[in-house]
Amino acid sequence: MPQNNAAEKILVIKLSALGDFMQALGPMAAIRKHHPNAHITLLTTKMFKIFGKKCGYFDAVWIDERPKLFDFSKWLTLRKTLLGGDFSRVYDLQNNDRTNLYFKLFPKGHCPEWVGAANGASHQNKSPERIAGTAFDGHRQTLSMAGIQDIEIDPLDWVDEDLSTFALKPPFVLLVPGSAPQHPQKRWPVKSYAQLAQLLNDKGYQIVLLGTTAEKEITAHIAQQCSNCLNLTEQTSLLQIAALARQASAAIGNDTGPMHIIGPTQCNSIVLFSAHSDPKRHAPKGDNVYVLQESNLDDLAVDTVMASFKDNR
């Protein structure tokens, strides 16, 4: 049963990474529904502060500076902060070695109820099934131990970012041709993206390119090859990506963080996977997400991607 104690103080921990944070938003919404009158605090990193403030699920957002192991002064500050929160329950949606240490910062006998994987947690989930699927699937299993059910993917319908400064010409398709620089195996070749962009352009779609500094050479090459591209590399916030996705006809991209923002919005999304990662564990969530996988993405044909393209808007 949902708890109704107005004095109840809850802490939710979710630090990173982008894809995992997006999959935690639905569980966060379910936590808020389960504790409608509680004061709920999110402990996160600077990158996700805006999500915590905008979504409406939290009364406060704390930024974790992630102290290094031997930075005792910062660890003492963090401990004082956590103890000062007077929390009755903690939902650990990070569930890693770092947050296991956070559990240990609480004195024995005075630790709040702890929902997560930490040794000694009141609601401990050590099942191998917790990490067999996506982060969302693991959270759903863990939260069920605390009586929280009916957890759904957050469709990000609370995002209301202004897009008027962008020269959008609907219908448009989002392309996300990058990935983390340390994982080049996750990238479909730039020449393939350029060919795809021109094919979509020929069908009347404006191509909107998304990326960061690390992808600016890739997106510049695609823009040069396609006559109707809007290159928004380095120009969008994370929330603006969600807003763009809600207006887009479709999105096509690699196994990378922005696709985890796009997928939940119900945008028709094609996500390209190599053998480097497993879609069962790492694919974005969303009702209209379609995965194409080829062991080596160099072997994925442009025609195959085009055959999977759908515009249901």
N, C-alpha and C positions, 0 to 999 in steps of 0.2 A: 504493500500500500504506500502511496506517496506520503511523505512526512510533512507536517504542517506547523512545526515549531518555528515561530518567527525569529527566535534567537539562534537558531541553528547556523553554524558556520561551516562551510564546505570549501575544500581546496581541490582544484583540478590541475593536474600537472601534464603539460604537453609542450615539449621544447622544440622538436624538429622531427623529421625534415619536411619539406613542402608537401610532397604527396601524402605522407603520413598525417600531417596536420589537417589537410583537407578531409581525409577519411575519418578524422576524429571529430569533425564538427557535428555530424549526425549524433554520435554518442553524447557529445556535449549538450545538444538540444534535449536529448532524452534525460540527462541528469537534471537539467533545469526543470523539465516537466515533472520529474519524480520528487523534486524538492522545491515546490513552487514558491514557498515563502522564505526560503533560506537566503542567507547572504553568501553568494558563491564567488570565490576568487579564482582567477586563472593565473597560474605560474607558467610563463612562457619566455621565449627569447624575443629580442627587439624586432626581428623580422615579422613576427606574427601579432604584434601588439594591436595593429589596426583591425585585424580580424576579430580579436577578442573584444574590442570596444564596439565594433559595428554590429556584431551578430545579435546582440541583445540577450545573450545567455548568462552574462556575468555582471556582478555589481562592482567588481574591481579587477584590474589586470596588473599583476606584478611582473617585472622583468628580471629574469634570472641571468646574472652575469657569468654563470658557469665557471666558478673559481677553479683554478688549476689545483692539482692534488695537494701540493705543498704550500699553497697560499692560505696559511692558517688564519690570517686576519679576516679574509673574505669568507672563509668557511664559518668562522664564529659569527660574523654578521648575518650570514644566511640562516644559521641555527637560531639566532635571536629573533629574526624575522618570522621564521616558521613557528617557533614556540609562541611568539606574540600574537599570532593569528587566532589562537584559541579554537582550533578546528576540531569538530567532532568526527569528521570523516574526510579522508583523502581518496580521490580517484586518481590513480596513477595510470595515465594513458601513454606514458613514455616507456615504462617497464624495461629499463636497461640498467647497467651497472651503476650509472650515475644516480638514478633515482632510488636504487637500492641503498646507496649511501645516504640519501636524504631521509629514508625511513629510519636509518640508524642514528640520525641527528636527534630524534626524539628520545627522551629518557625512558628506560624500561618501566612499565607500569603507568606511564603517562602518554603513551602513543595513541593518537586517534585511531578509530577504525580505518583500516587501510585496504582498499580494493585494488588489487594488482598482483604482480608476480613476486614481490619481495618476500624473502624468508621471514616468517613470523607475522605476516599480514593476517588480519582477521578474516579477510575474504581473499584467500590466496588462490591464484590460478596457475598451476604448474603443468597443466595438460599440454602435451605436444601439439594438440589441435589448435592451441592458441596462436602458434606461429606457422601452421600448415597452409593457411590461406592469406588473404590480404589483411592489412592492419585493421580495417573495418570489421572483418569477420572475427578477429581476435578480441576486439573491444566488445563486440556484441556478446561473445561467449563469457567474457570476464564480468561484464555488467549484469548479466543474468544471475550471477552468484549473489549479487546485492539486491535482487528483486526488480531489476530494471529490464523491461521487455519492450517490444514494439519499437525497436531502433531502426531508423531509416537513414538513407543518405540525405544529407542536407542539400537541397536544390539551389541554395544561395539566392533565394528570392528576396532576401533582405538587402542585397547589393543594389545601390541606386546611383552609381557613379556617373558623372557628366562626361559624355563622349562628343560634345558639340565642337570641340577643338580639332577633332579628326575629320579629314575629308572623306568620310564614308559614302559609298555609293551602292546601296543595296540593289540586288542581292550580293552578298560578299561571303568569301570563304577564308577562314583563318588557316595559315600554314605556320607550323612550329618546327623548323628544320634543324634545330640545334639539340644539344644535350650537354651534360657536364663535360668539360674539356678532357677530363681523365678517363672518359668512356667513349672514345671515338667509334667503338664497335656498335654503339647504339644509334649511329647516324646513317640514315638513308643517303646515298650520294647526292651532292648538291645538283649535279646535272639532271638527276631524276626529278628532283623537286622543280627545277626550272622547266622541264618538259611538262610536268603535271600542271604547273601554273599556267602555261600557255594553253593547254587543252581546256582548262577550266575557264580561262579568259575567252576562248573561242565560243564557249557555251553561254557567255554573257555575265560571268561572275567577276566582280572585283576581287583581287587577291590581296589579303591583308597579312603582312609578314610580322611575326612576333619574335622577339629575341632580346638578348642582353649584349653587353660589350663583347663577350666571347664569341658571339655569332654574327657580328656585323659584317665580316667578309663574306660569309655564306649568304646572308640575306641581301647584301649589295649585289652579289652575282646573280641571284634569282631576279631581283628587280631590274637588272640590266637586260635580262633575257625575255622578260615579260612586259608587254606594253601597258598593262593596266594594273600595276601593283601599287599598293600603299604600304610603304616600308615604315613600320612603327617600332623598329628596333630601338631599344633604350628609351622609348617614349611612354611606356605604359606602366602603371602600377599594377600590383597583383589584383586589386579589386577591379580595376578597369578591364583586365583580361576577362574576368567573370562577366562584366557588363557587356563586353564585345561578344562573348560566347552566346549570351541570351538573345542577341540580335542576328547572329550569323546563321547562314544557311547550313554550314557544316564546318568542321575543323579536321585537319589532317596533320599529324605530327609524330615525332619519335617518342620513345619511352623516356619522358622528361617531365619535370615538375609542372609546367603550365598546363599540360594535358590533364593533370589531376584537378586543376581549377575548372577547366572547360567541360570535362565529362559530366560532373554532377548537375550542370545547368540544363540538361536534356538536349544540348546541342548534338546533332549527329556527328559523331567523332570516330575517326579511323586512327588507331594507334599502331605504329609499326614497331615490331619487336624482332631483335636478332636472338641468337642462342645465348647471348650474354646475360639475359635475365628471363625469369619465368613469369608469364602473364598471370598464372594462377595466384602468384603472390604479389605481383607488382603492377598489374593493370589498373588503370583508373576505374573508379566506380561511376555508374550512370546507366540509365535504362537504354540509352542510344549509343553506347560505346561498343565499337567493333574492333577486334584485334586481328591484325595480319602479322604472321610470323614467318620469317625465313632465317635459316641458320646464319647465313651471311647476307646482310641487307643489300650488298652489291647485286645479289641474284634476284631481288624482288623487282618484277617488271612494272613499269608505269601503267600498262594496260590492266594489270591485276588490281592495282589501287583504284584506277578509274572504274573498274567493274564493280567495286564495292561502294562507290560514291552514291550517297542518297541525299536528297533534299526534300524533306517532308514538311517544310514550312509553307 
